[in-house]
Amino acid sequence: MSSRAGRATDEREVMLCADGPILLPGPVTVEDEDGVKHHSERPVVAVCRCGATGSAPWCDGSHKLVRRGAGPRAVPRPRRSGSDRPLEDY
């Protein structure tokens, strides 16, 4: 734990999954846009970035069903040979 400007902070690694959620080490409390706090004791949690989840703020995999590539850093998804369906990579 370190201190910046009198505030204690935990340094933890966060992983942004391509076209997917943010992975956070747990236990963790996430505050949503309405100020509601959601707590999880899991060792790793996935927080939704696409907005399509039915279990906000947690990811439920809905990002796999929504249109990909809407973000500014989007990359075309690889396709199966002879198919127009994208490969599932997570």
Residue, then its C-alpha position, 0 to 999 in steps of 0.5 A: m500500500s502506498s500513499r499519495a496526497g494523504r490517500a492510501t492506495d492499493e496497487r493492483e493490475v487491471m486487464l482490459c480484454a479485447d472486445g470484452p470486459i475489464l478483469l479486476p483482482g478481487p475481492v473488490t467493490v465496484e460503484d456503478e453510475d447510479g452510486v450503487k456499490h456491488h461487492s464480490e469476494r471472487p479472486v477475479v471479477a469481470v466488469c462489463r464494458c459493452g453495456a449489454t450485460g444483464s447482470a451489471p456491473w458484472c460481465d455475463g458474456s453478452h459482448k460476444l453477441v453485440r456488434r464488435g468494432a464499435g470502439p476507437r481501437a477496434v481491430p477486425r476479428p479473424r474469420r474462419s476459413g470459408s465462413d463469415r462468422p468470427l472466431e471466438d477468442y475468449 
